[in-house]
Each structure stands twice: as structure tokens, then as C-alpha cells.
């Protein structure tokens, strides 16, 4: 699982950078930037662990998460002008992190003997609620509620994982396939500007 752990750290870094950039654009001070980077990177996993009563909380049990977040903030302050043109690279890291966080959260839910549906929801919370907390704290409408296929990609990857797990597919292979589903759906959705339908009027008219 070393590769998966490395991807987890990489995703944490990308999420922390995205949080730091948003906070910087909002003219937050250094402390504010660190807080927003922190909640973006580990807020989803922390909320998941609180909901399922898992201890220690993700970042408390592994200081590498904190080191990664601090490094992301430090590099953002030093090289913000250099990072901004790398939006495609950061998007890829962010998307990989999305898939990895989804499956790690799902696996943790299953480890705690949760119903697969609840574990699936825990996986989605792990992946997207850091971004929700970031947007709420910076006074923005959360991305997953407004546009883009985001949480839906997580659900698709999670469902894939549960199906393959049911058929006893080897864990690492299952993880790679399911994470790839999240990445592929997210990339296609952004590339072709795909969105979920919005509720505007009654389906059957007035």
C-alpha cells in the first residue's frame, strides 16, 4: 500500500495548495491561509472519522499530513506566481487525490463494519467535504452544489469498488481500477463541461 499512501500524501498536498490559493486570493493573513489549507486537505477525512468515531483522527495519527500541509502553504507563499500557470498539473493531482480519498474513506468505513451504502457515503465525505468547508469559510457557494461532476465521480468510483470487492477482485487492482474511474469521469466532465441537471421547474409543468 506504499504507492497508495504516496498518492494520499500527493492528494493532500494538492488540496492544501488549492486551499492556500483560495485564501490568498481572499487576502487572508498567514494564519488564515494555513487554516483554509488545513480544512481543505484533511477536513473531509476528519469529519468522516468523527462521524464513525474513529480514533485517532486522520491527521492526529499521522503527522505527515501536517508536514505536507505546512509545506504546501510555504511553497504557495514562495512560488504563487509559478504555481498558478500549473493549473492543469494541480487539477490532475487534485483529481487523483479525489479518487484516493474516496476509496480510503470507503475502505475505512468497511473496516468499521458499516453498511456498504454508509461506507460509500463516508468515502464521498472524505473526498469532497474539505472543499465544501473551504468554500463555506471563504464565503463561496461550494463547488459540488453549483456545477461540475465532482461528488458524482466519487460515488461512481466507490460503487465500482464495492462491486469489484463483492466479486473478490484483488484489493490493489480494485483500488487502481476504482480510482481510475473517478479520475476519468472527472477529467471527461471538465473537458466537455458536463454538469448534472438543475431543478428549475416542476417536471410536469405548472
N, C-alpha and C positions, 0 to 999 in steps of 0.2 A: 504493500500500500504506500510505499515511499513516493511513487510518482503522483498518486492521488493527493498525498499530503502536500507535495510541492505545488500542485495545481491549486490546492486550497489556499496556500500562502500567496500564490500569484494572484488569485482572485481577490483575496483580502487587500493586497496592495493596490490593485486596480480600483476596487470600491473606495478605498481610503483616498486615493488620488482624486477620484470623481467628487467625493465629498469635500475635499480640500479646495478644489477648483470652484465649486459652487459657493462655498463660504467666502472664498477670496473675492469672487465677483460681487458678493453681497457686502463687501468691505468689513467683514468680521475681523476682530483682532486675533492674535496668535492663539489665545486660549479658545476662542470661538471656533477657529479653523480646526483645532485639534479635536474638539468635541464633535463637530459635524463629521469629520473624517472618521472618528471612532464609531459613532452610531451608524454611519453608512456601512462601515466594514463589518462590524460584529453585532449590530443591533438586532438583525433578524435571528441570528443564532442564539443571542442572549434571550430574546423573547421566547423562542422555542424551548430553551432549557428551563425557563421559568414556568412555562405552561405545563411541561411534562415533569416538573420537579426533579430535573437532572442536576446533580452537583458533582464536582464544581462546575460553575457556569463556564462556557467555552473559553473565553479569554482569561479567566482566572486560573484555569487548569493548565494553560499553555502560554507562557509569556512571549513566545514567538509572535503571537498575534499583535501584542502591544508593540514589540520591536518593529514589526512590519508597518504598523500604522504610523509610528513616530518617524520612521524612515521615509514613508510616503509624504508626510507633511513637510519634512525637512527638504526633500528633493523638490517638492512643489514650490516652496518658497525660493529655492535657489534657481530653479530652471523652469519657472512657469511659462515663460515665452517660448521655451524649447518644447515643452510638453504639449501645448495647445495644438501645434501642427500635427502631432501624433495621434489625432483623434481616432483614426481608423485602427491603429495598433491598440489603443486603450479600449476601444469598443470591442475588439477581439478578446482581450484579456478579461474585460468585464463580462462578456458573454460566456467565456469558458468558466469564469467564476460562478456565473448564474447556474450553469449546469452542475458544477461540482457541489455548490452549496445545496442545491435542491436534493441531490442524491444523498449527500452526507446527512442532511436533516431527515430524509425519509428513512435511511438506514438506522439512524439513532432512534426514531420513533418505533421502528420494528423491534429494535433491541429492547425497548421498554415495553414490549408486548402490547402495543397499541393496535387497534383495528387498522388494517391496511389503508382504509379511507382517511382515517385520522392521521396516520403516518404520512400519507400523501400531502395532506394539508400542512403538516409540520414542515415537510420539505419545501413547500412553496413559501411558507412564512420565513424559513431560514434564508431563502434566496432573495425575496423581494421587500421584506419589511424594513431592512436597513435603508433602502431607497425611500420608502414611504416616510420613515422618521426624518430623514434628511430633508425631504421636501416640505414636510409639515413644519419643521423647526426653522426653515428658511422662507416660510410663507409662500409656498408654491403648491399648486394642485398636484398631488402625487401622479407621477408618470403613468403608473399602471391603471389609474382611474380615468385618464383623459385620452390617451392614444397609445398606439403601438401594441403589438402582440408581445407581451412580456411575461406576465404570470401564466398565461395560457401555454406558453412554450414550456414553462416549468412543469405544469400539470401533464403535458404530453410526454415529457421525458420521464416523469415519475410513474405514469401509467405504464409506459414501456418497461420500466424497471420491474414493476410488480408482475407484469405478465411473464417476462423472462424469468423472474425469480420463481414463479409458480411452476414453470417448466424446468426448473433446476439448472438453468444456464450458469456456468461458472461465474463467480462473483466479479472478478476483474473484467471479464469480457462483457458481462451485463452492464457494469458501470460505464465502460467506454462507449458501448452502443447507446445507452440511455442518455448519457451526457451529450453525445453527438447529436441526438435528436433535438435536444434543447438548443444547441448551437445552430444547427441547420435551420430550424424553424425561425429562430430569432434573426439570423442573417437574411433569410429569404423575405421575412416580413419587413425588415428595414429597407432592404434593397428595392422592393417593389411597393413600398409604402402601404402595406396591408394593415388594416385595422379591424377590430371587432365591430359589429353593428351597434349603433347607438339607439337608445329608446327615445324616439322623438314624438311619435303619435300613437294612439291606440292602433293595435294591429288590425282591427276590424272597422276602423274609422269611427267617426263621431256618431 
